Amino acid sequence: MSDIQTLEREILAAISAARDEAALEAVRVAALGKKGAISELLKTLGGMSADERKEKGPTFNSLRDRIADALAARKAALADDALSAKLATERVDVTLPARPEPRGTIHPVSQVLDEMTAIFADLGFAIAEGPDVEYDDYNFTKLNIPPDHPARQMHDTFYVAPQADGSRHVLRTHTSPVQVRTMLSQKPPIRIISPGRTYRVDSDATHSAMFHQFEGLVIDEVTHLGNLKWVLEEFCKAFFEVDQVEIRARPSFFPFTEPSVEWDLRCDRSAPGKIVFGTGNDWLELAGSGMVHPRVLEMCGIDPEKYQGFAFGGGLDRLAMLKYGIPDIRPFFESDLRWLRHYGFAALDIPTLDGGLSR
């Protein structure tokens, strides 16, 4: 018994003498490790008789528990000492002015893009993207735009320097080439939305030489203008966050759709500087659309006798202006921090249909 008491005193003295956690760990291993002094004592119980185990077992186990408690207490004390030492050296001068937290905001166009993506994803549309510098063939020819069409002239389109073979690339004037690329690479059914930057020679309070568009495309064996109308209505209700909308169709012309339709959205402009959607006696131009022209389907390798579809498109910048009351498109691209702080959105306010699209 005296040997056990001596062993306990030695271990407790070593624990008290440990000045850091590394030294304390060494004491723990020497006492309770696989080959520690107390562990070796416990191993001897296997070779004892039943009466001896009954006598020695509680003594050895009690010793092990007391040493474990002493180790835990010393470890807590060392941690407290370390924290106190750290706090003593890390003082804060409360007389210094606080540093302002970095503040960044989400651009209204990025916000509207995320809102639009959330809505169309819920409607079953995939997101498709393409290059800003596009083949003339994809931007015009495969969309049934004839060589003498005004859109192909220098006063409306940015042309890139001629290639070695004489062909010319353009800065895409719409995101419709993404639809062409999708039809050339995928088999129907197709249901995509294609947002992105577009470029045209135009600049004033409501137009920019570089702006953002979104276009939708649905190709299937059975589609019609009723499907198109429903998609636009569901988008408008979700985007403008109203329970009901009313849209009307106007006949139009686009080379890549037949028939072509432009849609207006009922609104109320009676309050100065404010537009309310879904009610009122005014109408606001919403989007151009139509049934995909059979020639476009044929040029993109899709059988127009079997498949048909509809396409629609609008401006992301314009949607941002309408929804958030932004009067001029030009500041969108001027990188004015004051404007961005005023119209920007918090970085963590990610739009969702369940949580609400806008703040």
C-alpha positions as CSV (number, residue, x, y, z in Angstrom):
1,M,0.0,0.0,0.0
2,S,2.9,2.3,0.8
3,D,4.2,1.8,-2.7
4,I,0.9,3.0,-4.1
5,Q,0.8,6.0,-1.9
6,T,4.4,6.9,-2.9
7,L,3.5,6.5,-6.6
8,E,0.5,8.7,-6.2
9,R,2.5,11.4,-4.4
10,E,5.1,11.4,-7.2
11,I,2.5,11.6,-9.9
12,L,0.7,14.4,-8.2
13,A,3.9,16.3,-7.7
14,A,4.7,15.9,-11.4
15,I,1.3,17.2,-12.3
16,S,1.7,20.3,-10.1
17,A,5.2,20.9,-11.5
18,A,3.9,20.9,-15.2
19,R,4.1,24.4,-16.6
20,D,2.4,23.9,-19.9
21,E,0.1,21.5,-21.6
22,A,2.9,19.6,-23.3
23,A,4.6,18.9,-20.0
24,L,1.2,17.9,-18.5
25,E,0.6,15.5,-21.4
26,A,4.0,13.8,-20.8
27,V,2.9,13.2,-17.1
28,R,-0.4,11.8,-18.3
29,V,1.3,9.4,-20.7
30,A,3.7,8.3,-18.0
31,A,0.9,7.6,-15.6
32,L,-2.1,6.5,-17.6
33,G,-0.7,5.8,-21.0
34,K,-0.6,2.3,-22.5
35,K,2.6,1.5,-20.7
36,G,2.1,4.0,-17.8
37,A,2.7,3.2,-14.2
38,I,-1.0,3.0,-13.2
39,S,-1.8,1.1,-16.4
40,E,0.8,-1.5,-15.5
41,L,-0.7,-1.9,-12.1
42,L,-4.1,-2.5,-13.6
43,K,-2.7,-5.2,-15.9
44,T,-1.5,-7.2,-12.9
45,L,-5.1,-7.8,-11.8
46,G,-5.5,-10.4,-14.5
47,G,-2.9,-12.7,-12.8
48,M,-4.5,-12.4,-9.3
49,S,-6.9,-14.7,-7.6
50,A,-10.5,-13.6,-7.1
51,D,-9.9,-12.6,-3.5
52,E,-6.8,-10.5,-4.5
53,R,-8.7,-8.8,-7.3
54,K,-11.5,-8.0,-4.9
55,E,-9.0,-6.3,-2.6
56,K,-6.7,-4.6,-5.1
57,G,-9.1,-3.7,-7.9
58,P,-10.9,-0.9,-6.1
59,T,-7.6,0.5,-4.9
60,F,-6.0,0.6,-8.3
61,N,-9.2,2.0,-10.0
62,S,-9.5,4.7,-7.3
63,L,-5.9,5.7,-7.8
64,R,-6.5,6.0,-11.6
65,D,-9.6,8.1,-11.1
66,R,-7.8,10.5,-8.6
67,I,-4.9,11.0,-11.0
68,A,-7.3,11.6,-14.0
69,D,-9.2,14.2,-11.9
70,A,-5.9,15.9,-11.0
71,L,-4.8,16.0,-14.6
72,A,-8.1,17.6,-15.7
73,A,-8.0,20.2,-13.0
74,R,-4.4,21.1,-13.8
75,K,-5.2,21.3,-17.5
76,A,-8.1,23.7,-16.8
77,A,-5.8,25.8,-14.6
78,L,-3.1,26.0,-17.3
79,A,-5.8,27.1,-19.9
80,D,-7.0,29.8,-17.6
81,D,-3.4,31.0,-17.0
82,A,-2.7,31.1,-20.8
83,L,-5.9,33.1,-21.4
84,S,-5.1,35.6,-18.7
85,A,-1.6,36.1,-20.1
86,K,-3.0,36.6,-23.6
87,L,-5.6,39.1,-22.4
88,A,-2.9,41.0,-20.5
89,T,-0.9,41.5,-23.7
90,E,-3.9,42.3,-26.0
91,R,-5.3,45.5,-24.9
92,V,-7.8,47.6,-26.9
93,D,-7.4,51.4,-27.0
94,V,-11.1,52.5,-26.7
95,T,-10.1,56.1,-27.5
96,L,-9.4,55.2,-31.1
97,P,-12.3,55.6,-33.6
98,A,-13.8,52.3,-34.8
99,R,-12.9,51.2,-38.3
100,P,-16.0,51.1,-40.5
101,E,-16.9,47.7,-41.8
102,P,-16.2,47.1,-45.5
103,R,-19.5,47.8,-47.4
104,G,-20.3,46.3,-50.7
105,T,-23.6,46.0,-52.5
106,I,-25.1,43.9,-55.3
107,H,-25.7,45.8,-58.5
108,P,-29.4,46.1,-59.5
109,V,-28.7,44.2,-62.7
110,S,-27.1,41.3,-60.8
111,Q,-30.1,41.3,-58.4
112,V,-32.6,41.3,-61.2
113,L,-30.6,38.5,-63.0
114,D,-30.8,36.4,-59.8
115,E,-34.5,37.1,-59.4
116,M,-35.2,36.1,-63.0
117,T,-33.1,33.0,-62.7
118,A,-35.0,31.9,-59.6
119,I,-38.4,32.4,-61.3
120,F,-37.6,30.6,-64.6
121,A,-35.8,27.8,-62.8
122,D,-39.0,27.2,-60.9
123,L,-40.8,27.1,-64.2
124,G,-38.5,24.4,-65.5
125,F,-36.1,26.4,-67.6
126,A,-32.4,25.8,-67.8
127,I,-29.8,28.7,-68.0
128,A,-27.8,28.8,-71.2
129,E,-24.9,31.1,-72.0
130,G,-22.7,32.0,-75.0
131,P,-19.8,34.3,-76.1
132,D,-20.2,38.0,-76.4
133,V,-18.2,38.0,-79.6
134,E,-20.3,36.0,-82.0
135,Y,-20.4,34.6,-85.5
136,D,-22.3,36.7,-88.0
137,D,-24.0,33.4,-89.0
138,Y,-25.3,32.7,-85.5
139,N,-26.2,36.4,-84.8
140,F,-28.1,37.0,-88.1
141,T,-28.2,34.3,-90.8
142,K,-29.5,31.4,-88.8
143,L,-32.1,33.7,-87.2
144,N,-33.5,34.4,-90.7
145,I,-32.2,37.9,-90.8
146,P,-31.5,38.8,-94.5
147,P,-28.3,40.4,-95.6
148,D,-29.9,43.7,-96.4
149,H,-31.7,44.0,-93.0
150,P,-31.0,47.3,-91.2
151,A,-29.9,45.5,-88.1
152,R,-26.8,44.2,-90.0
153,Q,-25.6,47.7,-90.9
154,M,-22.7,49.4,-89.3
155,H,-24.8,52.1,-87.7
156,D,-26.5,49.5,-85.5
157,T,-24.0,46.7,-85.0
158,F,-20.4,46.6,-83.7
159,Y,-18.3,44.6,-86.2
160,V,-15.0,43.0,-85.3
161,A,-12.0,43.2,-87.7
162,P,-12.3,40.7,-90.6
163,Q,-10.9,37.2,-90.2
164,A,-8.3,35.6,-92.5
165,D,-11.1,34.0,-94.5
166,G,-12.9,37.3,-95.0
167,S,-15.7,36.5,-92.5
168,R,-16.5,39.0,-89.7
169,H,-17.5,38.5,-86.1
170,V,-19.9,40.9,-84.3
171,L,-20.5,41.9,-80.7
172,R,-23.8,40.1,-80.3
173,T,-26.8,42.4,-80.7
174,H,-29.1,40.1,-78.7
175,T,-28.8,36.8,-76.8
176,S,-30.6,34.9,-79.6
177,P,-27.4,33.3,-80.8
178,V,-27.4,31.3,-77.6
179,Q,-30.7,29.9,-78.8
180,V,-29.1,28.9,-82.1
181,R,-26.1,27.3,-80.3
182,T,-28.6,25.4,-78.1
183,M,-30.7,24.1,-81.0
184,L,-27.5,23.0,-82.9
185,S,-26.2,21.1,-79.9
186,Q,-29.3,19.7,-78.2
187,K,-32.3,17.7,-79.3
188,P,-35.8,18.8,-78.4
189,P,-37.5,19.2,-76.0
190,I,-35.7,22.4,-75.2
191,R,-36.6,24.9,-72.5
192,I,-33.9,27.5,-71.8
193,I,-33.5,31.1,-70.7
194,S,-30.4,33.0,-72.0
195,P,-29.4,36.1,-70.1
196,G,-26.3,38.1,-70.9
197,R,-24.6,41.3,-72.2
198,T,-25.5,42.6,-75.6
199,Y,-24.2,45.5,-77.7
200,R,-25.8,48.0,-80.1
201,V,-24.8,51.4,-81.4
202,D,-27.2,53.4,-79.3
203,S,-27.0,55.6,-76.2
204,D,-29.4,57.9,-74.3
205,A,-31.3,58.0,-71.0
206,T,-33.1,54.7,-71.8
207,H,-30.5,53.0,-74.1
208,S,-26.9,52.0,-73.6
209,A,-24.3,50.8,-76.1
210,M,-23.8,47.8,-73.8
211,F,-26.9,46.4,-72.0
212,H,-28.3,43.2,-70.7
213,Q,-31.0,41.0,-72.2
214,F,-32.8,37.8,-71.4
215,E,-34.4,35.5,-73.9
216,G,-36.4,32.4,-73.5
217,L,-36.9,29.5,-75.9
218,V,-39.2,26.5,-75.8
219,I,-39.1,23.8,-78.5
220,D,-41.4,20.7,-78.3
221,E,-43.8,18.7,-80.4
222,V,-46.8,20.7,-79.2
223,T,-46.5,24.4,-78.2
224,H,-48.7,27.4,-78.9
225,L,-49.1,31.1,-78.0
226,G,-51.3,30.1,-75.0
227,N,-48.3,28.5,-73.5
228,L,-46.2,31.6,-74.2
229,K,-48.8,33.9,-72.6
230,W,-49.0,31.7,-69.5
231,V,-45.2,31.8,-69.1
232,L,-45.0,35.6,-69.3
233,E,-47.9,36.0,-66.9
234,E,-46.3,33.7,-64.3
235,F,-43.0,35.5,-64.7
236,C,-44.6,39.0,-64.3
237,K,-46.6,37.9,-61.2
238,A,-43.5,36.5,-59.5
239,F,-41.1,39.3,-60.6
240,F,-43.3,42.3,-59.7
241,E,-44.6,40.4,-56.7
242,V,-48.3,40.9,-57.4
243,D,-51.2,38.4,-57.2
244,Q,-52.6,39.1,-60.6
245,V,-51.5,40.6,-63.9
246,E,-53.1,41.4,-67.2
247,I,-51.2,41.4,-70.5
248,R,-52.4,42.1,-74.0
249,A,-50.9,41.1,-77.3
250,R,-50.1,43.3,-80.3
251,P,-49.1,41.9,-83.7
252,S,-45.5,42.7,-84.7
253,F,-42.7,41.5,-86.9
254,F,-39.4,39.8,-86.1
255,P,-37.5,37.8,-88.8
256,F,-37.0,34.8,-86.5
257,T,-40.6,34.3,-85.4
258,E,-43.9,33.8,-87.2
259,P,-46.4,35.0,-86.0
260,S,-44.7,37.7,-84.0
261,V,-46.3,39.3,-80.9
262,E,-45.4,42.1,-78.6
263,W,-46.9,42.1,-75.1
264,D,-48.1,45.0,-72.9
265,L,-48.6,44.9,-69.2
266,R,-51.5,46.7,-67.5
267,C,-50.3,49.2,-65.0
268,D,-51.2,52.3,-63.1
269,R,-49.1,55.5,-63.4
270,S,-51.5,57.9,-61.7
271,A,-49.1,58.4,-58.7
272,P,-46.1,60.7,-59.7
273,G,-42.9,58.7,-60.2
274,K,-44.5,55.4,-59.4
275,I,-45.8,52.5,-61.4
276,V,-48.2,49.9,-60.0
277,F,-48.5,46.7,-62.0
278,G,-51.6,44.5,-62.2
279,T,-54.1,47.3,-62.1
280,G,-54.9,50.7,-63.7
281,N,-55.8,52.0,-67.1
282,D,-52.2,52.3,-68.6
283,W,-50.2,49.8,-70.6
284,L,-46.5,49.3,-70.5
285,E,-44.5,47.5,-73.2
286,L,-43.2,44.3,-71.8
287,A,-41.5,41.9,-74.3
288,G,-41.3,40.8,-77.9
289,S,-42.0,37.2,-78.7
290,G,-43.5,34.8,-81.2
291,M,-43.6,31.3,-82.5
292,V,-40.1,30.2,-83.8
293,H,-40.0,30.6,-87.6
294,P,-39.8,27.2,-89.3
295,R,-36.8,28.4,-91.3
296,V,-34.9,29.0,-88.1
297,L,-35.7,25.5,-86.9
298,E,-34.6,24.0,-90.2
299,M,-31.3,26.0,-90.3
300,C,-30.6,24.7,-86.8
301,G,-31.2,21.1,-87.7
302,I,-34.6,20.7,-86.2
303,D,-37.5,19.2,-88.2
304,P,-40.2,21.9,-88.5
305,E,-42.8,19.3,-89.5
306,K,-42.4,17.6,-86.1
307,Y,-41.4,20.4,-83.7
308,Q,-42.5,23.9,-83.1
309,G,-41.7,26.4,-80.3
310,F,-41.9,29.9,-79.0
311,A,-39.3,32.5,-78.0
312,F,-39.5,35.7,-76.0
313,G,-37.1,38.4,-74.8
314,G,-36.7,41.6,-72.8
315,G,-34.2,43.9,-71.2
316,L,-32.8,43.1,-67.7
317,D,-31.8,46.8,-67.3
318,R,-35.3,48.0,-68.2
319,L,-36.8,45.5,-65.7
320,A,-34.5,46.9,-63.0
321,M,-35.6,50.4,-63.9
322,L,-39.3,49.6,-63.8
323,K,-39.2,47.5,-60.6
324,Y,-36.9,49.7,-58.5
325,G,-37.7,53.2,-59.8
326,I,-34.4,53.9,-61.5
327,P,-35.0,56.8,-63.9
328,D,-31.8,56.7,-66.1
329,I,-30.0,53.7,-67.5
330,R,-26.6,55.4,-67.9
331,P,-25.6,55.3,-64.2
332,F,-25.9,51.5,-64.3
333,F,-22.4,51.5,-66.0
334,E,-20.7,54.5,-64.4
335,S,-19.4,52.8,-61.2
336,D,-20.5,55.6,-59.0
337,L,-20.3,54.3,-55.4
338,R,-22.9,56.7,-54.2
339,W,-25.4,55.4,-56.8
340,L,-24.5,51.8,-56.0
341,R,-24.9,52.3,-52.3
342,H,-28.4,53.8,-52.9
343,Y,-29.7,51.3,-55.4
344,G,-27.6,48.3,-54.4
345,F,-28.7,45.2,-52.5
346,A,-27.2,43.5,-49.4
347,A,-24.8,40.7,-50.5
348,L,-26.6,38.0,-48.4
349,D,-30.1,39.0,-49.5
350,I,-30.3,36.1,-52.0
351,P,-33.6,36.2,-53.9
352,T,-35.8,33.2,-53.5
353,L,-39.4,32.6,-54.4
354,D,-40.2,31.3,-50.8
355,G,-38.3,34.1,-49.0
356,G,-39.2,37.0,-51.3
357,L,-37.4,38.2,-54.4
358,S,-36.7,41.8,-53.3
359,R,-36.0,43.5,-50.0
